[in-house]
Amino acid sequence: MTPPVLVFDIETIPDVDGIRRLEDLPASLTDAEVAEHAFAARREKTGSDFLPHHLQRIAAISCVFRDNNGFRVRSLGSLEDGEASLVQSFYRTIEKYTPQLVSWNGGGFDLPVLNYRALVHGIRASRYWDLGEDDREFKWNNYISRYHSRHTDLMDVLAMYQARANAPLDALAKLCGFPGKLGMDGGQVWTAFQEGRIEEIRNYCETDVVNTYLLYCRFQLMRGGFSADEYADEIALVKQSLSMEPASHWAEYLAAFSA
């Protein structure tokens, strides 16, 4: 398989330090109080708690990496690593492998957040931002331009770039017989983070990124990138690979498989 495929997903929490700085809030406010201040302002403005991209901080980045050596799923960094280290690891992987990026709503959420956080932390990502200055091929096919293919945002592509046609990952995964979300959803990540349940957040993110890869395989079958036998072999490889993972969330995930 050339180039390697890198499927990615992020989980975010409010950037309470950034909100403090922008709002000039009293130092006596706790992180929870700062976040609630931001949520309340957002609810008043939009009716939703969902904060703008630039006020999101990354708590986890999980990836599926599929190349000629096999299938791997991992969360970047360790439980102790800060946000800058996680973001740097993501762009460093692109720098090293120039993979085919795959996401679900990565163009609308994950990549903009990653871009903003890389900017805040002063992180270099020259391969990702190359538009042909360093590699002439990137003038015609790069990660940035909407109509190029080094990044496939499955949600966008399947909806024909029509926001009103967008479908949620969890629902479409389950409709295809895949497990869908397990354990939590994005709205519970901030509470889990405050309670120190970082590993649980990473596990949840990992199951989401595998859901995305499975849908990518189904998409490849639909578009002729996989034959029926190749598709069946790939799904079998994913199941076999996950069955060898020691973490308990994979046993739960495999038990929910119906495809």
C-alpha positions in Angstrom: 0.0 0.0 0.0 1.7 3.2 -1.2 1.7 5.8 0.2 0.9 4.7 3.8 -2.5 5.7 5.1 -2.7 7.8 8.3 -6.2 8.1 9.7 -6.4 10.7 12.6 -8.9 12.0 15.1 -8.5 14.5 18.0 -10.3 15.1 21.2 -10.4 18.6 22.6 -11.1 20.5 25.8 -11.6 24.3 26.4 -8.3 26.2 26.2 -8.8 27.7 29.7 -5.4 29.5 29.7 -6.2 31.1 26.4 -9.7 32.1 27.5 -8.2 33.7 30.7 -5.8 35.7 28.5 -8.4 36.9 26.0 -11.1 37.7 28.6 -8.7 39.1 31.2 -10.5 36.9 33.8 -9.6 36.9 37.5 -6.8 34.5 38.5 -9.0 33.2 41.3 -11.4 31.5 38.9 -10.9 27.7 38.6 -10.5 26.0 35.2 -14.0 24.7 35.5 -15.3 28.2 36.1 -13.4 29.7 33.2 -14.8 27.0 30.9 -18.3 27.6 32.1 -17.9 31.3 31.5 -16.9 30.5 27.9 -19.7 28.0 27.5 -22.3 30.5 28.8 -21.1 33.2 26.4 -21.2 30.7 23.5 -24.7 29.5 24.4 -26.0 33.1 24.5 -24.5 33.8 21.1 -25.2 30.5 19.2 -27.4 28.3 21.4 -24.7 25.7 21.7 -21.8 25.1 24.2 -19.4 24.3 21.3 -16.5 26.7 21.5 -14.8 28.2 18.4 -11.9 26.3 16.9 -9.3 28.7 18.3 -10.5 28.2 21.9 -10.1 24.4 21.7 -7.1 22.7 23.2 -6.1 19.2 22.2 -6.3 16.5 24.8 -5.6 13.4 22.6 -4.6 12.6 19.0 -5.2 9.0 17.9 -4.1 7.5 14.6 -4.4 4.4 12.5 -1.3 3.8 10.5 -1.6 1.3 7.6 1.3 0.5 5.4 3.0 -2.6 3.8 4.0 -3.7 7.3 0.5 -3.9 8.6 -2.2 -2.1 10.6 -1.5 -0.2 13.9 -3.7 2.0 16.0 -2.1 4.2 18.7 -2.6 7.5 20.5 0.3 9.8 20.1 2.6 10.6 23.0 2.1 9.4 26.6 -0.4 10.2 29.3 2.0 12.8 30.7 2.8 14.6 27.4 1.6 18.2 27.0 -0.3 19.5 24.0 2.7 20.8 22.1 4.3 17.4 22.2 1.2 15.7 20.8 0.8 18.3 18.0 4.5 18.1 17.1 4.3 14.3 16.9 1.4 14.5 14.4 3.2 16.8 12.1 6.5 14.9 12.5 4.7 11.8 11.3 3.6 13.6 8.1 7.1 15.0 7.7 8.6 11.5 7.9 6.1 9.4 5.9 4.1 11.8 3.6 1.0 9.6 4.2 -2.4 9.7 2.7 -4.4 11.5 5.4 -7.9 10.3 6.1 -10.4 11.8 8.6 -14.1 12.3 9.4 -14.7 16.1 9.4 -10.9 16.6 9.6 -11.2 19.5 7.2 -13.9 21.2 9.2 -12.6 20.6 12.7 -9.5 18.5 13.4 -7.0 20.1 11.0 -8.1 23.7 11.7 -7.7 23.1 15.4 -4.3 21.4 14.8 -3.2 24.3 12.7 -4.2 26.9 15.3 -2.4 24.9 18.1 0.7 24.5 16.0 0.7 28.2 15.5 0.3 28.9 19.2 3.1 26.6 20.1 5.4 27.6 17.3 5.6 24.2 15.7 7.2 23.6 12.3 5.2 21.6 9.8 6.9 22.3 6.5 5.9 19.1 4.7 2.2 19.6 5.6 2.2 23.2 4.4 4.2 22.5 1.2 2.4 23.9 -1.9 5.2 23.1 -4.3 8.0 25.3 -3.0 10.1 22.3 -1.8 8.5 19.4 -3.8 7.2 20.2 -7.2 4.6 17.4 -7.0 3.0 19.2 -4.1 2.0 22.1 -6.4 -0.5 19.7 -8.0 -1.4 17.5 -5.0 -1.0 18.7 -1.5 -2.6 18.6 2.0 -4.0 22.1 1.9 -6.0 22.6 -1.2 -9.6 21.4 -1.0 -9.6 19.8 -4.4 -6.4 17.8 -3.9 -6.3 14.3 -2.5 -3.5 14.0 0.0 -6.2 14.5 2.6 -9.5 12.7 2.3 -12.2 14.0 4.6 -14.7 11.2 4.3 -17.6 13.2 5.7 -17.1 16.0 3.2 -16.6 13.7 0.2 -19.6 11.5 0.9 -21.8 14.6 1.5 -20.6 16.1 -1.8 -19.3 19.1 0.2 -22.8 20.0 1.2 -23.0 20.7 4.9 -26.7 19.9 5.0 -25.9 16.4 3.8 -23.3 15.7 6.5 -23.8 12.5 8.5 -22.4 11.7 12.0 -19.5 9.1 12.2 -21.2 7.0 14.9 -24.4 6.6 13.0 -22.8 5.8 9.6 -20.4 3.3 11.2 -23.3 1.5 12.9 -25.3 1.5 9.7 -22.4 -0.3 8.0 -22.2 -2.9 10.8 -19.2 -1.4 12.5 -19.1 -0.8 16.3 -19.4 3.0 16.4 -18.7 5.0 19.5 -18.0 3.2 22.8 -17.6 4.5 26.3 -18.2 8.2 25.8 -18.8 10.9 23.3 -17.2 14.3 22.5 -19.5 16.1 24.9 -18.2 14.1 27.9 -14.4 14.7 27.2 -14.1 17.9 29.3 -15.7 16.2 32.4 -13.4 13.1 31.9 -10.4 15.4 31.6 -11.2 17.2 34.8 -11.5 13.9 36.6 -8.0 12.8 35.3 -9.4 10.1 33.0 -6.9 10.8 30.2 -6.4 7.1 29.3 -10.2 6.7 28.9 -10.2 9.7 26.5 -7.4 8.2 24.5 -9.2 4.9 24.3 -12.4 6.5 23.1 -10.4 8.5 20.5 -8.8 5.3 19.3 -12.1 3.5 18.7 -13.3 6.5 16.7 -10.2 6.5 14.5 -10.7 2.8 13.8 -14.4 3.5 12.9 -13.1 6.1 10.4 -10.6 3.6 8.9 -13.3 1.0 8.5 -15.5 3.5 6.7 -12.5 4.4 4.5 -12.2 0.7 3.6 -15.9 0.6 2.7 -15.4 3.8 0.7 -12.5 2.1 -1.2 -14.7 -0.8 -1.9 -17.4 1.5 -3.3 -15.1 3.5 -5.5 -13.2 0.4 -6.8 -10.0 0.9 -4.8 -10.6 -2.5 -3.2 -12.0 -5.6 -4.8 -14.6 -7.5 -2.7 -11.8 -10.0 -1.7 -9.4 -7.2 -0.8 -12.0 -5.5 1.3 -12.8 -8.7 3.2 -9.1 -9.3 3.7 -8.6 -5.8 5.1 -11.5 -6.1 7.5 -10.2 -9.4 8.7 -6.7 -7.9 9.2 -8.2 -5.1 11.3 -10.1 -7.6 13.5 -7.0 -9.8 13.8 -4.8 -6.9 14.7 -7.2 -5.5 17.3 -7.6 -9.0 18.9 -3.9 -9.0 19.6 -4.1 -5.6 21.4 -3.9 -6.0 25.2 -6.1 -3.0 26.2 -9.6 -4.0 27.3 -11.4 -1.5 25.1 -10.5 -3.5 22.0 -12.3 -6.7 23.3 -15.4 -4.6 23.9 -15.0 -3.0 20.4 -14.7 -6.4 18.7 -17.7 -7.7 20.5 -19.8 -4.9 19.0 -18.7 -5.8 15.4 -21.5 -7.1 13.2 -20.0 -6.5 9.7 
